[in-house]
Amino acid sequence: MAKVLLFGRLSDVAGWREREVAGATVGALRARLAAEDADLGEALAAPGVQVAVDQAIVRGDPALASGAEVAFLPPMSGG
């Protein structure tokens, strides 16, 4: 199980900010969340959404250790 965190618009779409989800990779977590909630799946697939595993931005589909913290981050804007 991984601790999944959603921030910004992503947590608004899902209606939750934190929960435990089973998944061996980031891609498996994303697929499981999308299967449970199509709107969240669409939001997670949007351009600019980044993923951090244990507070480090990752690319691709890395494997997850048991108890990993996976954060999905919406696109950022600054100014």
mmCIF file of the N, C-alpha and C atoms, coordinates in Angstrom:
data_MODEL
# 
_entry.id   MODEL 
# 
loop_
_atom_site.group_PDB 
_atom_site.id 
_atom_site.type_symbol 
_atom_site.label_atom_id 
_atom_site.label_alt_id 
_atom_site.label_comp_id 
_atom_site.label_asym_id 
_atom_site.label_entity_id 
_atom_site.label_seq_id 
_atom_site.pdbx_PDB_ins_code 
_atom_site.Cartn_x 
_atom_site.Cartn_y 
_atom_site.Cartn_z 
_atom_site.occupancy 
_atom_site.B_iso_or_equiv 
_atom_site.pdbx_formal_charge 
_atom_site.auth_seq_id 
_atom_site.auth_comp_id 
_atom_site.auth_asym_id 
_atom_site.auth_atom_id 
_atom_site.pdbx_PDB_model_num 
ATOM 1   N N  . MET A 1 1  ? 0.843   -1.182 0.000   1.00 0.00 ? 1  MET A N  1 
ATOM 2   C CA . MET A 1 1  ? 0.000   0.000  0.000   1.00 0.00 ? 1  MET A CA 1 
ATOM 3   C C  . MET A 1 1  ? 0.886   1.243  0.000   1.00 0.00 ? 1  MET A C  1 
ATOM 4   N N  . ALA A 1 2  ? 0.417   2.239  -0.709  1.00 0.00 ? 2  ALA A N  1 
ATOM 5   C CA . ALA A 1 2  ? 1.106   3.525  -0.749  1.00 0.00 ? 2  ALA A CA 1 
ATOM 6   C C  . ALA A 1 2  ? 0.179   4.585  -0.167  1.00 0.00 ? 2  ALA A C  1 
ATOM 7   N N  . LYS A 1 3  ? 0.775   5.576  0.437   1.00 0.00 ? 3  LYS A N  1 
ATOM 8   C CA . LYS A 1 3  ? 0.017   6.723  0.920   1.00 0.00 ? 3  LYS A CA 1 
ATOM 9   C C  . LYS A 1 3  ? -0.070  7.699  -0.245  1.00 0.00 ? 3  LYS A C  1 
ATOM 10  N N  . VAL A 1 4  ? -1.281  7.935  -0.759  1.00 0.00 ? 4  VAL A N  1 
ATOM 11  C CA . VAL A 1 4  ? -1.483  8.819  -1.902  1.00 0.00 ? 4  VAL A CA 1 
ATOM 12  C C  . VAL A 1 4  ? -1.980  10.170 -1.406  1.00 0.00 ? 4  VAL A C  1 
ATOM 13  N N  . LEU A 1 5  ? -1.329  11.235 -1.874  1.00 0.00 ? 5  LEU A N  1 
ATOM 14  C CA . LEU A 1 5  ? -1.704  12.596 -1.536  1.00 0.00 ? 5  LEU A CA 1 
ATOM 15  C C  . LEU A 1 5  ? -2.107  13.319 -2.821  1.00 0.00 ? 5  LEU A C  1 
ATOM 16  N N  . LEU A 1 6  ? -3.204  14.046 -2.768  1.00 0.00 ? 6  LEU A N  1 
ATOM 17  C CA . LEU A 1 6  ? -3.643  14.873 -3.888  1.00 0.00 ? 6  LEU A CA 1 
ATOM 18  C C  . LEU A 1 6  ? -3.619  16.327 -3.453  1.00 0.00 ? 6  LEU A C  1 
ATOM 19  N N  . PHE A 1 7  ? -3.172  17.200 -4.335  1.00 0.00 ? 7  PHE A N  1 
ATOM 20  C CA . PHE A 1 7  ? -3.079  18.615 -4.009  1.00 0.00 ? 7  PHE A CA 1 
ATOM 21  C C  . PHE A 1 7  ? -3.902  19.449 -4.983  1.00 0.00 ? 7  PHE A C  1 
ATOM 22  N N  . GLY A 1 8  ? -4.287  20.645 -4.528  1.00 0.00 ? 8  GLY A N  1 
ATOM 23  C CA . GLY A 1 8  ? -4.971  21.615 -5.371  1.00 0.00 ? 8  GLY A CA 1 
ATOM 24  C C  . GLY A 1 8  ? -6.235  21.078 -6.001  1.00 0.00 ? 8  GLY A C  1 
ATOM 25  N N  . ARG A 1 9  ? -6.377  21.340 -7.289  1.00 0.00 ? 9  ARG A N  1 
ATOM 26  C CA . ARG A 1 9  ? -7.558  20.943 -8.046  1.00 0.00 ? 9  ARG A CA 1 
ATOM 27  C C  . ARG A 1 9  ? -7.799  19.432 -7.993  1.00 0.00 ? 9  ARG A C  1 
ATOM 28  N N  . LEU A 1 10 ? -6.726  18.653 -7.930  1.00 0.00 ? 10 LEU A N  1 
ATOM 29  C CA . LEU A 1 10 ? -6.869  17.194 -7.916  1.00 0.00 ? 10 LEU A CA 1 
ATOM 30  C C  . LEU A 1 10 ? -7.655  16.729 -6.692  1.00 0.00 ? 10 LEU A C  1 
ATOM 31  N N  . SER A 1 11 ? -7.381  17.308 -5.530  1.00 0.00 ? 11 SER A N  1 
ATOM 32  C CA . SER A 1 11 ? -8.134  16.925 -4.331  1.00 0.00 ? 11 SER A CA 1 
ATOM 33  C C  . SER A 1 11 ? -9.568  17.424 -4.415  1.00 0.00 ? 11 SER A C  1 
ATOM 34  N N  . ASP A 1 12 ? -9.779  18.559 -5.075  1.00 0.00 ? 12 ASP A N  1 
ATOM 35  C CA . ASP A 1 12 ? -11.148 19.062 -5.262  1.00 0.00 ? 12 ASP A CA 1 
ATOM 36  C C  . ASP A 1 12 ? -11.958 18.101 -6.131  1.00 0.00 ? 12 ASP A C  1 
ATOM 37  N N  . VAL A 1 13 ? -11.354 17.614 -7.206  1.00 0.00 ? 13 VAL A N  1 
ATOM 38  C CA . VAL A 1 13 ? -12.039 16.681 -8.110  1.00 0.00 ? 13 VAL A CA 1 
ATOM 39  C C  . VAL A 1 13 ? -12.359 15.373 -7.387  1.00 0.00 ? 13 VAL A C  1 
ATOM 40  N N  . ALA A 1 14 ? -11.395 14.864 -6.622  1.00 0.00 ? 14 ALA A N  1 
ATOM 41  C CA . ALA A 1 14 ? -11.561 13.571 -5.949  1.00 0.00 ? 14 ALA A CA 1 
ATOM 42  C C  . ALA A 1 14 ? -12.473 13.649 -4.729  1.00 0.00 ? 14 ALA A C  1 
ATOM 43  N N  . GLY A 1 15 ? -12.462 14.795 -4.049  1.00 0.00 ? 15 GLY A N  1 
ATOM 44  C CA . GLY A 1 15 ? -13.214 14.913 -2.814  1.00 0.00 ? 15 GLY A CA 1 
ATOM 45  C C  . GLY A 1 15 ? -12.467 14.356 -1.615  1.00 0.00 ? 15 GLY A C  1 
ATOM 46  N N  . TRP A 1 16 ? -11.191 14.104 -1.774  1.00 0.00 ? 16 TRP A N  1 
ATOM 47  C CA . TRP A 1 16 ? -10.346 13.659 -0.672  1.00 0.00 ? 16 TRP A CA 1 
ATOM 48  C C  . TRP A 1 16 ? -8.921  14.154 -0.924  1.00 0.00 ? 16 TRP A C  1 
ATOM 49  N N  . ARG A 1 17 ? -8.106  14.177 0.119   1.00 0.00 ? 17 ARG A N  1 
ATOM 50  C CA . ARG A 1 17 ? -6.732  14.653 0.000   1.00 0.00 ? 17 ARG A CA 1 
ATOM 51  C C  . ARG A 1 17 ? -5.707  13.550 0.250   1.00 0.00 ? 17 ARG A C  1 
ATOM 52  N N  . GLU A 1 18 ? -6.038  12.587 1.067   1.00 0.00 ? 18 GLU A N  1 
ATOM 53  C CA . GLU A 1 18 ? -5.075  11.558 1.444   1.00 0.00 ? 18 GLU A CA 1 
ATOM 54  C C  . GLU A 1 18 ? -5.788  10.233 1.668   1.00 0.00 ? 18 GLU A C  1 
ATOM 55  N N  . ARG A 1 19 ? -5.192  9.150  1.145   1.00 0.00 ? 19 ARG A N  1 
ATOM 56  C CA . ARG A 1 19 ? -5.702  7.819  1.436   1.00 0.00 ? 19 ARG A CA 1 
ATOM 57  C C  . ARG A 1 19 ? -4.675  6.764  1.057   1.00 0.00 ? 19 ARG A C  1 
ATOM 58  N N  . GLU A 1 20 ? -4.870  5.568  1.540   1.00 0.00 ? 20 GLU A N  1 
ATOM 59  C CA . GLU A 1 20 ? -4.000  4.430  1.237   1.00 0.00 ? 20 GLU A CA 1 
ATOM 60  C C  . GLU A 1 20 ? -4.549  3.713  0.006   1.00 0.00 ? 20 GLU A C  1 
ATOM 61  N N  . VAL A 1 21 ? -3.659  3.415  -0.951  1.00 0.00 ? 21 VAL A N  1 
ATOM 62  C CA . VAL A 1 21 ? -4.053  2.750  -2.192  1.00 0.00 ? 21 VAL A CA 1 
ATOM 63  C C  . VAL A 1 21 ? -3.009  1.691  -2.518  1.00 0.00 ? 21 VAL A C  1 
ATOM 64  N N  . ALA A 1 22 ? -3.470  0.523  -2.959  1.00 0.00 ? 22 ALA A N  1 
ATOM 65  C CA . ALA A 1 22 ? -2.559  -0.545 -3.358  1.00 0.00 ? 22 ALA A CA 1 
ATOM 66  C C  . ALA A 1 22 ? -2.097  -0.302 -4.785  1.00 0.00 ? 22 ALA A C  1 
ATOM 67  N N  . GLY A 1 23 ? -0.815  -0.513 -5.018  1.00 0.00 ? 23 GLY A N  1 
ATOM 68  C CA . GLY A 1 23 ? -0.252  -0.388 -6.357  1.00 0.00 ? 23 GLY A CA 1 
ATOM 69  C C  . GLY A 1 23 ? 1.243   -0.594 -6.311  1.00 0.00 ? 23 GLY A C  1 
ATOM 70  N N  . ALA A 1 24 ? 1.773   -1.368 -7.268  1.00 0.00 ? 24 ALA A N  1 
ATOM 71  C CA . ALA A 1 24 ? 3.197   -1.684 -7.283  1.00 0.00 ? 24 ALA A CA 1 
ATOM 72  C C  . ALA A 1 24 ? 4.031   -0.611 -7.979  1.00 0.00 ? 24 ALA A C  1 
ATOM 73  N N  . THR A 1 25 ? 3.368   0.189  -8.837  1.00 0.00 ? 25 THR A N  1 
ATOM 74  C CA . THR A 1 25 ? 4.071   1.248  -9.566  1.00 0.00 ? 25 THR A CA 1 
ATOM 75  C C  . THR A 1 25 ? 3.201   2.502  -9.571  1.00 0.00 ? 25 THR A C  1 
ATOM 76  N N  . VAL A 1 26 ? 3.795   3.612  -9.963  1.00 0.00 ? 26 VAL A N  1 
ATOM 77  C CA . VAL A 1 26 ? 3.028   4.853  -10.088 1.00 0.00 ? 26 VAL A CA 1 
ATOM 78  C C  . VAL A 1 26 ? 1.917   4.670  -11.117 1.00 0.00 ? 26 VAL A C  1 
ATOM 79  N N  . GLY A 1 27 ? 2.221   4.014  -12.226 1.00 0.00 ? 27 GLY A N  1 
ATOM 80  C CA . GLY A 1 27 ? 1.221   3.780  -13.258 1.00 0.00 ? 27 GLY A CA 1 
ATOM 81  C C  . GLY A 1 27 ? 0.060   2.939  -12.757 1.00 0.00 ? 27 GLY A C  1 
ATOM 82  N N  . ALA A 1 28 ? 0.354   1.929  -11.942 1.00 0.00 ? 28 ALA A N  1 
ATOM 83  C CA . ALA A 1 28 ? -0.706  1.086  -11.383 1.00 0.00 ? 28 ALA A CA 1 
ATOM 84  C C  . ALA A 1 28 ? -1.592  1.894  -10.436 1.00 0.00 ? 28 ALA A C  1 
ATOM 85  N N  . LEU A 1 29 ? -0.993  2.774  -9.645  1.00 0.00 ? 29 LEU A N  1 
ATOM 86  C CA . LEU A 1 29 ? -1.789  3.641  -8.762  1.00 0.00 ? 29 LEU A CA 1 
ATOM 87  C C  . LEU A 1 29 ? -2.693  4.548  -9.575  1.00 0.00 ? 29 LEU A C  1 
ATOM 88  N N  . ARG A 1 30 ? -2.114  5.155  -10.613 1.00 0.00 ? 30 ARG A N  1 
ATOM 89  C CA . ARG A 1 30 ? -2.881  6.069  -11.456 1.00 0.00 ? 30 ARG A CA 1 
ATOM 90  C C  . ARG A 1 30 ? -4.051  5.329  -12.107 1.00 0.00 ? 30 ARG A C  1 
ATOM 91  N N  . ALA A 1 31 ? -3.792  4.117  -12.606 1.00 0.00 ? 31 ALA A N  1 
ATOM 92  C CA . ALA A 1 31 ? -4.847  3.317  -13.249 1.00 0.00 ? 31 ALA A CA 1 
ATOM 93  C C  . ALA A 1 31 ? -5.940  2.929  -12.255 1.00 0.00 ? 31 ALA A C  1 
ATOM 94  N N  . ARG A 1 32 ? -5.546  2.557  -11.055 1.00 0.00 ? 32 ARG A N  1 
ATOM 95  C CA . ARG A 1 32 ? -6.536  2.187  -10.040 1.00 0.00 ? 32 ARG A CA 1 
ATOM 96  C C  . ARG A 1 32 ? -7.416  3.377  -9.664  1.00 0.00 ? 32 ARG A C  1 
ATOM 97  N N  . LEU A 1 33 ? -6.800  4.538  -9.477  1.00 0.00 ? 33 LEU A N  1 
ATOM 98  C CA . LEU A 1 33 ? -7.560  5.738  -9.144  1.00 0.00 ? 33 LEU A CA 1 
ATOM 99  C C  . LEU A 1 33 ? -8.504  6.116  -10.288 1.00 0.00 ? 33 LEU A C  1 
ATOM 100 N N  . ALA A 1 34 ? -8.053  5.980  -11.527 1.00 0.00 ? 34 ALA A N  1 
ATOM 101 C CA . ALA A 1 34 ? -8.880  6.294  -12.694 1.00 0.00 ? 34 ALA A CA 1 
ATOM 102 C C  . ALA A 1 34 ? -10.048 5.324  -12.822 1.00 0.00 ? 34 ALA A C  1 
ATOM 103 N N  . ALA A 1 35 ? -9.821  4.055  -12.486 1.00 0.00 ? 35 ALA A N  1 
ATOM 104 C CA . ALA A 1 35 ? -10.894 3.059  -12.562 1.00 0.00 ? 35 ALA A CA 1 
ATOM 105 C C  . ALA A 1 35 ? -11.969 3.340  -11.521 1.00 0.00 ? 35 ALA A C  1 
ATOM 106 N N  . GLU A 1 36 ? -11.567 3.861  -10.375 1.00 0.00 ? 36 GLU A N  1 
ATOM 107 C CA . GLU A 1 36 ? -12.517 4.164  -9.303  1.00 0.00 ? 36 GLU A CA 1 
ATOM 108 C C  . GLU A 1 36 ? -13.259 5.474  -9.540  1.00 0.00 ? 36 GLU A C  1 
ATOM 109 N N  . ASP A 1 37 ? -12.628 6.419  -10.249 1.00 0.00 ? 37 ASP A N  1 
ATOM 110 C CA . ASP A 1 37 ? -13.210 7.756  -10.431 1.00 0.00 ? 37 ASP A CA 1 
ATOM 111 C C  . ASP A 1 37 ? -12.737 8.313  -11.775 1.00 0.00 ? 37 ASP A C  1 
ATOM 112 N N  . ALA A 1 38 ? -13.606 8.261  -12.782 1.00 0.00 ? 38 ALA A N  1 
ATOM 113 C CA . ALA A 1 38 ? -13.236 8.694  -14.135 1.00 0.00 ? 38 ALA A CA 1 
ATOM 114 C C  . ALA A 1 38 ? -12.815 10.161 -14.178 1.00 0.00 ? 38 ALA A C  1 
ATOM 115 N N  . ASP A 1 39 ? -13.476 11.012 -13.407 1.00 0.00 ? 39 ASP A N  1 
ATOM 116 C CA . ASP A 1 39 ? -13.111 12.437 -13.396 1.00 0.00 ? 39 ASP A CA 1 
ATOM 117 C C  . ASP A 1 39 ? -11.702 12.630 -12.833 1.00 0.00 ? 39 ASP A C  1 
ATOM 118 N N  . LEU A 1 40 ? -11.386 11.904 -11.783 1.00 0.00 ? 40 LEU A N  1 
ATOM 119 C CA . LEU A 1 40 ? -10.041 11.988 -11.220 1.00 0.00 ? 40 LEU A CA 1 
ATOM 120 C C  . LEU A 1 40 ? -9.026  11.430 -12.210 1.00 0.00 ? 40 LEU A C  1 
ATOM 121 N N  . GLY A 1 41 ? -9.356  10.330 -12.869 1.00 0.00 ? 41 GLY A N  1 
ATOM 122 C CA . GLY A 1 41 ? -8.451  9.760  -13.867 1.00 0.00 ? 41 GLY A CA 1 
ATOM 123 C C  . GLY A 1 41 ? -8.129  10.748 -14.965 1.00 0.00 ? 41 GLY A C  1 
ATOM 124 N N  . GLU A 1 42 ? -9.150  11.474 -15.419 1.00 0.00 ? 42 GLU A N  1 
ATOM 125 C CA . GLU A 1 42 ? -8.947  12.492 -16.447 1.00 0.00 ? 42 GLU A CA 1 
ATOM 126 C C  . GLU A 1 42 ? -8.060  13.620 -15.917 1.00 0.00 ? 42 GLU A C  1 
ATOM 127 N N  . ALA A 1 43 ? -8.299  14.040 -14.686 1.00 0.00 ? 43 ALA A N  1 
ATOM 128 C CA . ALA A 1 43 ? -7.500  15.109 -14.089 1.00 0.00 ? 43 ALA A CA 1 
ATOM 129 C C  . ALA A 1 43 ? -6.040  14.678 -13.912 1.00 0.00 ? 43 ALA A C  1 
ATOM 130 N N  . LEU A 1 44 ? -5.815  13.428 -13.527 1.00 0.00 ? 44 LEU A N  1 
ATOM 131 C CA . LEU A 1 44 ? -4.445  12.937 -13.341 1.00 0.00 ? 44 LEU A CA 1 
ATOM 132 C C  . LEU A 1 44 ? -3.700  12.813 -14.661 1.00 0.00 ? 44 LEU A C  1 
ATOM 133 N N  . ALA A 1 45 ? -4.435  12.606 -15.747 1.00 0.00 ? 45 ALA A N  1 
ATOM 134 C CA . ALA A 1 45 ? -3.817  12.460 -17.069 1.00 0.00 ? 45 ALA A CA 1 
ATOM 135 C C  . ALA A 1 45 ? -3.580  13.798 -17.762 1.00 0.00 ? 45 ALA A C  1 
ATOM 136 N N  . ALA A 1 46 ? -4.031  14.889 -17.165 1.00 0.00 ? 46 ALA A N  1 
ATOM 137 C CA . ALA A 1 46 ? -3.895  16.212 -17.782 1.00 0.00 ? 46 ALA A CA 1 
ATOM 138 C C  . ALA A 1 46 ? -2.428  16.620 -17.900 1.00 0.00 ? 46 ALA A C  1 
ATOM 139 N N  . PRO A 1 47 ? -2.120  17.404 -18.921 1.00 0.00 ? 47 PRO A N  1 
ATOM 140 C CA . PRO A 1 47 ? -0.742  17.898 -19.065 1.00 0.00 ? 47 PRO A CA 1 
ATOM 141 C C  . PRO A 1 47 ? -0.311  18.695 -17.839 1.00 0.00 ? 47 PRO A C  1 
ATOM 142 N N  . GLY A 1 48 ? 0.944   18.523 -17.471 1.00 0.00 ? 48 GLY A N  1 
ATOM 143 C CA . GLY A 1 48 ? 1.499   19.306 -16.373 1.00 0.00 ? 48 GLY A CA 1 
ATOM 144 C C  . GLY A 1 48 ? 1.379   18.683 -14.999 1.00 0.00 ? 48 GLY A C  1 
ATOM 145 N N  . VAL A 1 49 ? 0.584   17.610 -14.854 1.00 0.00 ? 49 VAL A N  1 
ATOM 146 C CA . VAL A 1 49 ? 0.481   16.947 -13.554 1.00 0.00 ? 49 VAL A CA 1 
ATOM 147 C C  . VAL A 1 49 ? 1.799   16.222 -13.287 1.00 0.00 ? 49 VAL A C  1 
ATOM 148 N N  . GLN A 1 50 ? 2.380   16.485 -12.135 1.00 0.00 ? 50 GLN A N  1 
ATOM 149 C CA . GLN A 1 50 ? 3.639   15.852 -11.763 1.00 0.00 ? 50 GLN A CA 1 
ATOM 150 C C  . GLN A 1 50 ? 3.416   14.876 -10.617 1.00 0.00 ? 50 GLN A C  1 
ATOM 151 N N  . VAL A 1 51 ? 4.357   13.960 -10.468 1.00 0.00 ? 51 VAL A N  1 
ATOM 152 C CA . VAL A 1 51 ? 4.278   12.954 -9.415  1.00 0.00 ? 51 VAL A CA 1 
ATOM 153 C C  . VAL A 1 51 ? 5.559   13.009 -8.587  1.00 0.00 ? 51 VAL A C  1 
ATOM 154 N N  . ALA A 1 52 ? 5.387   12.993 -7.275  1.00 0.00 ? 52 ALA A N  1 
ATOM 155 C CA . ALA A 1 52 ? 6.530   12.912 -6.363  1.00 0.00 ? 52 ALA A CA 1 
ATOM 156 C C  . ALA A 1 52 ? 6.396   11.629 -5.541  1.00 0.00 ? 52 ALA A C  1 
ATOM 157 N N  . VAL A 1 53 ? 7.481   10.892 -5.455  1.00 0.00 ? 53 VAL A N  1 
ATOM 158 C CA . VAL A 1 53 ? 7.532   9.696  -4.611  1.00 0.00 ? 53 VAL A CA 1 
ATOM 159 C C  . VAL A 1 53 ? 8.501   9.996  -3.483  1.00 0.00 ? 53 VAL A C  1 
ATOM 160 N N  . ASP A 1 54 ? 8.006   9.877  -2.280  1.00 0.00 ? 54 ASP A N  1 
ATOM 161 C CA . ASP A 1 54 ? 8.810   10.189 -1.094  1.00 0.00 ? 54 ASP A CA 1 
ATOM 162 C C  . ASP A 1 54 ? 9.493   11.553 -1.238  1.00 0.00 ? 54 ASP A C  1 
ATOM 163 N N  . GLN A 1 55 ? 8.719   12.541 -1.698  1.00 0.00 ? 55 GLN A N  1 
ATOM 164 C CA . GLN A 1 55 ? 9.087   13.951 -1.796  1.00 0.00 ? 55 GLN A CA 1 
ATOM 165 C C  . GLN A 1 55 ? 10.128  14.259 -2.867  1.00 0.00 ? 55 GLN A C  1 
ATOM 166 N N  . ALA A 1 56 ? 10.272  13.379 -3.860  1.00 0.00 ? 56 ALA A N  1 
ATOM 167 C CA . ALA A 1 56 ? 11.171  13.631 -4.988  1.00 0.00 ? 56 ALA A CA 1 
ATOM 168 C C  . ALA A 1 56 ? 10.378  13.455 -6.282  1.00 0.00 ? 56 ALA A C  1 
ATOM 169 N N  . ILE A 1 57 ? 10.417  14.451 -7.159  1.00 0.00 ? 57 ILE A N  1 
ATOM 170 C CA . ILE A 1 57 ? 9.705   14.372 -8.438  1.00 0.00 ? 57 ILE A CA 1 
ATOM 171 C C  . ILE A 1 57 ? 10.275  13.203 -9.237  1.00 0.00 ? 57 ILE A C  1 
ATOM 172 N N  . VAL A 1 58 ? 9.369   12.405 -9.814  1.00 0.00 ? 58 VAL A N  1 
ATOM 173 C CA . VAL A 1 58 ? 9.779   11.251 -10.614 1.00 0.00 ? 58 VAL A CA 1 
ATOM 174 C C  . VAL A 1 58 ? 9.165   11.351 -12.004 1.00 0.00 ? 58 VAL A C  1 
ATOM 175 N N  . ARG A 1 59 ? 9.762   10.646 -12.931 1.00 0.00 ? 59 ARG A N  1 
ATOM 176 C CA . ARG A 1 59 ? 9.269   10.544 -14.302 1.00 0.00 ? 59 ARG A CA 1 
ATOM 177 C C  . ARG A 1 59 ? 9.044   9.063  -14.606 1.00 0.00 ? 59 ARG A C  1 
ATOM 178 N N  . GLY A 1 60 ? 8.227   8.789  -15.583 1.00 0.00 ? 60 GLY A N  1 
ATOM 179 C CA . GLY A 1 60 ? 8.017   7.411  -15.993 1.00 0.00 ? 60 GLY A CA 1 
ATOM 180 C C  . GLY A 1 60 ? 7.105   6.669  -15.028 1.00 0.00 ? 60 GLY A C  1 
ATOM 181 N N  . ASP A 1 61 ? 7.404   5.392  -14.843 1.00 0.00 ? 61 ASP A N  1 
ATOM 182 C CA . ASP A 1 61 ? 6.559   4.512  -14.040 1.00 0.00 ? 61 ASP A CA 1 
ATOM 183 C C  . ASP A 1 61 ? 7.404   3.736  -13.026 1.00 0.00 ? 61 ASP A C  1 
ATOM 184 N N  . PRO A 1 62 ? 7.976   4.439  -12.047 1.00 0.00 ? 62 PRO A N  1 
ATOM 185 C CA . PRO A 1 62 ? 8.841   3.741  -11.100 1.00 0.00 ? 62 PRO A CA 1 
ATOM 186 C C  . PRO A 1 62 ? 8.076   2.793  -10.178 1.00 0.00 ? 62 PRO A C  1 
ATOM 187 N N  . ALA A 1 63 ? 8.778   1.741  -9.755  1.00 0.00 ? 63 ALA A N  1 
ATOM 188 C CA . ALA A 1 63 ? 8.232   0.816  -8.765  1.00 0.00 ? 63 ALA A CA 1 
ATOM 189 C C  . ALA A 1 63 ? 8.145   1.524  -7.419  1.00 0.00 ? 63 ALA A C  1 
ATOM 190 N N  . LEU A 1 64 ? 7.201   1.074  -6.601  1.00 0.00 ? 64 LEU A N  1 
ATOM 191 C CA . LEU A 1 64 ? 6.990   1.684  -5.294  1.00 0.00 ? 64 LEU A CA 1 
ATOM 192 C C  . LEU A 1 64 ? 7.320   0.704  -4.182  1.00 0.00 ? 64 LEU A C  1 
ATOM 193 N N  . ALA A 1 65 ? 8.042   1.167  -3.205  1.00 0.00 ? 65 ALA A N  1 
ATOM 194 C CA . ALA A 1 65 ? 8.289   0.372  -2.003  1.00 0.00 ? 65 ALA A CA 1 
ATOM 195 C C  . ALA A 1 65 ? 7.031   0.405  -1.143  1.00 0.00 ? 65 ALA A C  1 
ATOM 196 N N  . SER A 1 66 ? 6.851   -0.605 -0.338  1.00 0.00 ? 66 SER A N  1 
ATOM 197 C CA . SER A 1 66 ? 5.714   -0.633 0.571   1.00 0.00 ? 66 SER A CA 1 
ATOM 198 C C  . SER A 1 66 ? 5.779   0.584  1.486   1.00 0.00 ? 66 SER A C  1 
ATOM 199 N N  . GLY A 1 67 ? 4.669   1.270  1.625   1.00 0.00 ? 67 GLY A N  1 
ATOM 200 C CA . GLY A 1 67 ? 4.613   2.442  2.487   1.00 0.00 ? 67 GLY A CA 1 
ATOM 201 C C  . GLY A 1 67 ? 5.098   3.723  1.841   1.00 0.00 ? 67 GLY A C  1 
ATOM 202 N N  . ALA A 1 68 ? 5.356   3.688  0.541   1.00 0.00 ? 68 ALA A N  1 
ATOM 203 C CA . ALA A 1 68 ? 5.819   4.897  -0.154  1.00 0.00 ? 68 ALA A CA 1 
ATOM 204 C C  . ALA A 1 68 ? 4.743   5.980  -0.093  1.00 0.00 ? 68 ALA A C  1 
ATOM 205 N N  . GLU A 1 69 ? 5.191   7.220  -0.128  1.00 0.00 ? 69 GLU A N  1 
ATOM 206 C CA . GLU A 1 69 ? 4.285   8.360  -0.200  1.00 0.00 ? 69 GLU A CA 1 
ATOM 207 C C  . GLU A 1 69 ? 4.309   8.867  -1.637  1.00 0.00 ? 69 GLU A C  1 
ATOM 208 N N  . VAL A 1 70 ? 3.137   8.872  -2.270  1.00 0.00 ? 70 VAL A N  1 
ATOM 209 C CA . VAL A 1 70 ? 3.025   9.300  -3.667  1.00 0.00 ? 70 VAL A CA 1 
ATOM 210 C C  . VAL A 1 70 ? 2.118   10.516 -3.723  1.00 0.00 ? 70 VAL A C  1 
ATOM 211 N N  . ALA A 1 71 ? 2.658   11.623 -4.179  1.00 0.00 ? 71 ALA A N  1 
ATOM 212 C CA . ALA A 1 71 ? 1.897   12.870 -4.282  1.00 0.00 ? 71 ALA A CA 1 
ATOM 213 C C  . ALA A 1 71 ? 1.668   13.210 -5.749  1.00 0.00 ? 71 ALA A C  1 
ATOM 214 N N  . PHE A 1 72 ? 0.416   13.485 -6.093  1.00 0.00 ? 72 PHE A N  1 
ATOM 215 C CA . PHE A 1 72 ? 0.074   13.963 -7.433  1.00 0.00 ? 72 PHE A CA 1 
ATOM 216 C C  . PHE A 1 72 ? -0.112  15.477 -7.318  1.00 0.00 ? 72 PHE A C  1 
ATOM 217 N N  . LEU A 1 73 ? 0.659   16.199 -8.125  1.00 0.00 ? 73 LEU A N  1 
ATOM 218 C CA . LEU A 1 73 ? 0.728   17.662 -8.042  1.00 0.00 ? 73 LEU A CA 1 
ATOM 219 C C  . LEU A 1 73 ? 0.140   18.278 -9.307  1.00 0.00 ? 73 LEU A C  1 
ATOM 220 N N  . PRO A 1 74 ? -0.812  19.172 -9.172  1.00 0.00 ? 74 PRO A N  1 
ATOM 221 C CA . PRO A 1 74 ? -1.389  19.818 -10.352 1.00 0.00 ? 74 PRO A CA 1 
ATOM 222 C C  . PRO A 1 74 ? -0.381  20.774 -10.980 1.00 0.00 ? 74 PRO A C  1 
ATOM 223 N N  . PRO A 1 75 ? -0.656  21.179 -12.214 1.00 0.00 ? 75 PRO A N  1 
ATOM 224 C CA . PRO A 1 75 ? 0.250   22.170 -12.834 1.00 0.00 ? 75 PRO A CA 1 
ATOM 225 C C  . PRO A 1 75 ? 0.338   23.408 -11.951 1.00 0.00 ? 75 PRO A C  1 
ATOM 226 N N  . MET A 1 76 ? 1.518   23.964 -11.894 1.00 0.00 ? 76 MET A N  1 
ATOM 227 C CA . MET A 1 76 ? 1.757   25.158 -11.068 1.00 0.00 ? 76 MET A CA 1 
ATOM 228 C C  . MET A 1 76 ? 1.807   26.385 -11.959 1.00 0.00 ? 76 MET A C  1 
ATOM 229 N N  . SER A 1 77 ? 1.360   27.467 -11.420 1.00 0.00 ? 77 SER A N  1 
ATOM 230 C CA . SER A 1 77 ? 1.542   28.747 -12.114 1.00 0.00 ? 77 SER A CA 1 
ATOM 231 C C  . SER A 1 77 ? 2.170   29.699 -11.113 1.00 0.00 ? 77 SER A C  1 
ATOM 232 N N  . GLY A 1 78 ? 2.928   30.592 -11.611 1.00 0.00 ? 78 GLY A N  1 
ATOM 233 C CA . GLY A 1 78 ? 3.597   31.514 -10.692 1.00 0.00 ? 78 GLY A CA 1 
ATOM 234 C C  . GLY A 1 78 ? 3.577   32.920 -11.240 1.00 0.00 ? 78 GLY A C  1 
ATOM 235 N N  . GLY A 1 79 ? 4.125   33.778 -10.481 1.00 0.00 ? 79 GLY A N  1 
ATOM 236 C CA . GLY A 1 79 ? 4.165   35.142 -10.972 1.00 0.00 ? 79 GLY A CA 1 
ATOM 237 C C  . GLY A 1 79 ? 4.754   36.066 -9.948  1.00 0.00 ? 79 GLY A C  1 
# 
